[in-house]
């Protein structure tokens, strides 16, 4: 038995738009990382050092034996690279979402 469709449930176009935005931000993030790797590697090095310091700070804040375990897990099992990629993706999504919100607000103000 299928559930009755409700008017508040988002449709296919909404999901397509959301997944398109997610795909776009991931592709743009990888392009930015590749560009930085070839043109400005010091940006990636600085970000990696900042993430390393954050991992060390978090590991020191958690009591033993869980603090060192957490540090090992985040640092040695490839976490630093994935955390760096995630930070770039999140920063890009926040920036693009903010621009989209400003765009929608400006269009709403013009229409009113």
TITORDO-444279 format. One record per residue (C-alpha): residue number from 1; residue in three letters; x negated, y negated, z. Coordinates in Angstrom, 1 decimal. Example, Ala and Ser with C-alpha at 12.3 -4.5 7.8 and 13.67 -1.06 7.14 Angstrom:
2
@k->1, r->ALA, x->-12.3, y->4.5, z->7.8
@k->2, r->SER, x->-13.7, y->1.1, z->7.1
This chain:
112
@k->1, r->UNK, x->0.0, y->0.0, z->0.0
@k->2, r->UNK, x->-1.5, y->-3.4, z->-1.1
@k->3, r->UNK, x->-1.4, y->-6.5, z->1.1
@k->4, r->UNK, x->0.8, y->-9.3, z->-0.2
@k->5, r->UNK, x->-1.2, y->-12.2, z->-1.6
@k->6, r->UNK, x->-1.3, y->-15.3, z->0.5
@k->7, r->UNK, x->-1.6, y->-18.8, z->-0.8
@k->8, r->UNK, x->-4.5, y->-19.6, z->1.6
@k->9, r->UNK, x->-6.7, y->-16.8, z->0.3
@k->10, r->UNK, x->-9.3, y->-18.1, z->-2.1
@k->11, r->UNK, x->-9.2, y->-16.9, z->-5.7
@k->12, r->UNK, x->-11.7, y->-15.6, z->-8.2
@k->13, r->UNK, x->-12.8, y->-19.1, z->-9.3
@k->14, r->UNK, x->-13.6, y->-20.1, z->-5.8
@k->15, r->UNK, x->-15.8, y->-17.0, z->-5.3
@k->16, r->UNK, x->-17.4, y->-17.5, z->-8.6
@k->17, r->UNK, x->-18.3, y->-21.1, z->-7.7
@k->18, r->UNK, x->-19.7, y->-20.0, z->-4.3
@k->19, r->UNK, x->-21.8, y->-17.2, z->-5.7
@k->20, r->UNK, x->-23.0, y->-19.4, z->-8.6
@k->21, r->UNK, x->-24.2, y->-22.0, z->-6.0
@k->22, r->UNK, x->-26.0, y->-19.3, z->-4.0
@k->23, r->UNK, x->-27.6, y->-17.9, z->-7.1
@k->24, r->UNK, x->-28.6, y->-21.4, z->-8.3
@k->25, r->UNK, x->-30.2, y->-22.3, z->-5.0
@k->26, r->UNK, x->-32.2, y->-19.0, z->-4.9
@k->27, r->UNK, x->-33.5, y->-19.5, z->-8.4
@k->28, r->UNK, x->-34.4, y->-23.2, z->-7.8
@k->29, r->UNK, x->-36.1, y->-22.2, z->-4.5
@k->30, r->UNK, x->-38.2, y->-19.6, z->-6.3
@k->31, r->UNK, x->-39.1, y->-22.1, z->-9.0
@k->32, r->UNK, x->-40.1, y->-24.7, z->-6.4
@k->33, r->UNK, x->-42.3, y->-22.1, z->-4.6
@k->34, r->UNK, x->-43.9, y->-21.1, z->-7.9
@k->35, r->UNK, x->-44.5, y->-24.7, z->-8.7
@k->36, r->UNK, x->-46.0, y->-25.4, z->-5.3
@k->37, r->UNK, x->-48.2, y->-22.3, z->-5.6
@k->38, r->UNK, x->-49.8, y->-23.7, z->-8.8
@k->39, r->UNK, x->-49.6, y->-27.4, z->-8.3
@k->40, r->UNK, x->-49.5, y->-28.1, z->-4.5
@k->41, r->UNK, x->-50.7, y->-25.0, z->-2.5
@k->42, r->UNK, x->-51.4, y->-27.2, z->0.5
@k->43, r->UNK, x->-47.6, y->-27.6, z->1.0
@k->44, r->UNK, x->-47.2, y->-23.8, z->1.3
@k->45, r->UNK, x->-50.2, y->-23.5, z->3.6
@k->46, r->UNK, x->-48.8, y->-26.3, z->5.9
@k->47, r->UNK, x->-45.4, y->-24.6, z->6.0
@k->48, r->UNK, x->-46.9, y->-21.2, z->6.7
@k->49, r->UNK, x->-48.9, y->-22.7, z->9.6
@k->50, r->UNK, x->-45.9, y->-24.4, z->11.0
@k->51, r->UNK, x->-43.9, y->-21.1, z->10.9
@k->52, r->UNK, x->-46.9, y->-19.3, z->12.5
@k->53, r->UNK, x->-46.8, y->-21.8, z->15.4
@k->54, r->UNK, x->-43.1, y->-21.4, z->15.8
@k->55, r->UNK, x->-43.4, y->-17.7, z->16.0
@k->56, r->UNK, x->-46.2, y->-18.0, z->18.6
@k->57, r->UNK, x->-44.1, y->-20.5, z->20.6
@k->58, r->UNK, x->-41.1, y->-18.2, z->20.5
@k->59, r->UNK, x->-43.2, y->-15.2, z->21.4
@k->60, r->UNK, x->-44.7, y->-17.0, z->24.4
@k->61, r->UNK, x->-41.3, y->-18.1, z->25.6
@k->62, r->UNK, x->-40.0, y->-14.5, z->25.7
@k->63, r->UNK, x->-41.3, y->-12.5, z->28.7
@k->64, r->UNK, x->-43.6, y->-9.5, z->28.2
@k->65, r->UNK, x->-43.4, y->-6.9, z->26.6
@k->66, r->UNK, x->-40.7, y->-8.3, z->24.3
@k->67, r->UNK, x->-42.6, y->-11.5, z->23.4
@k->68, r->UNK, x->-45.6, y->-9.7, z->21.8
@k->69, r->UNK, x->-43.3, y->-7.2, z->20.1
@k->70, r->UNK, x->-41.3, y->-10.1, z->18.6
@k->71, r->UNK, x->-44.5, y->-11.8, z->17.4
@k->72, r->UNK, x->-45.8, y->-8.6, z->15.9
@k->73, r->UNK, x->-42.5, y->-7.9, z->14.1
@k->74, r->UNK, x->-42.2, y->-11.4, z->12.7
@k->75, r->UNK, x->-45.8, y->-11.9, z->11.7
@k->76, r->UNK, x->-47.2, y->-8.5, z->10.7
@k->77, r->UNK, x->-44.2, y->-7.0, z->8.9
@k->78, r->UNK, x->-44.1, y->-9.6, z->6.3
@k->79, r->UNK, x->-41.8, y->-11.9, z->8.2
@k->80, r->UNK, x->-43.8, y->-15.1, z->7.7
@k->81, r->UNK, x->-43.4, y->-14.9, z->3.9
@k->82, r->UNK, x->-39.7, y->-14.2, z->4.1
@k->83, r->UNK, x->-39.2, y->-16.9, z->6.7
@k->84, r->UNK, x->-41.0, y->-19.4, z->4.4
@k->85, r->UNK, x->-38.7, y->-18.4, z->1.5
@k->86, r->UNK, x->-35.6, y->-18.6, z->3.7
@k->87, r->UNK, x->-36.6, y->-22.1, z->5.0
@k->88, r->UNK, x->-37.0, y->-23.3, z->1.4
@k->89, r->UNK, x->-33.6, y->-21.8, z->0.4
@k->90, r->UNK, x->-31.8, y->-23.3, z->3.4
@k->91, r->UNK, x->-33.4, y->-26.8, z->2.9
@k->92, r->UNK, x->-32.4, y->-26.8, z->-0.7
@k->93, r->UNK, x->-28.8, y->-25.7, z->0.1
@k->94, r->UNK, x->-28.5, y->-28.4, z->2.8
@k->95, r->UNK, x->-29.8, y->-31.0, z->0.3
@k->96, r->UNK, x->-27.5, y->-29.9, z->-2.5
@k->97, r->UNK, x->-24.5, y->-29.5, z->-0.3
@k->98, r->UNK, x->-25.0, y->-33.0, z->1.1
@k->99, r->UNK, x->-25.3, y->-34.4, z->-2.4
@k->100, r->UNK, x->-22.1, y->-32.6, z->-3.4
@k->101, r->UNK, x->-20.3, y->-33.9, z->-0.3
@k->102, r->UNK, x->-21.3, y->-37.5, z->-1.1
@k->103, r->UNK, x->-20.2, y->-37.0, z->-4.7
@k->104, r->UNK, x->-16.8, y->-35.7, z->-3.6
@k->105, r->UNK, x->-16.4, y->-38.5, z->-1.1
@k->106, r->UNK, x->-17.3, y->-41.1, z->-3.8
@k->107, r->UNK, x->-14.8, y->-39.6, z->-6.2
@k->108, r->UNK, x->-12.1, y->-39.4, z->-3.5
@k->109, r->UNK, x->-12.7, y->-43.1, z->-2.6
@k->110, r->UNK, x->-12.4, y->-44.1, z->-6.3
@k->111, r->UNK, x->-9.1, y->-42.2, z->-6.7
@k->112, r->UNK, x->-7.6, y->-43.8, z->-3.6
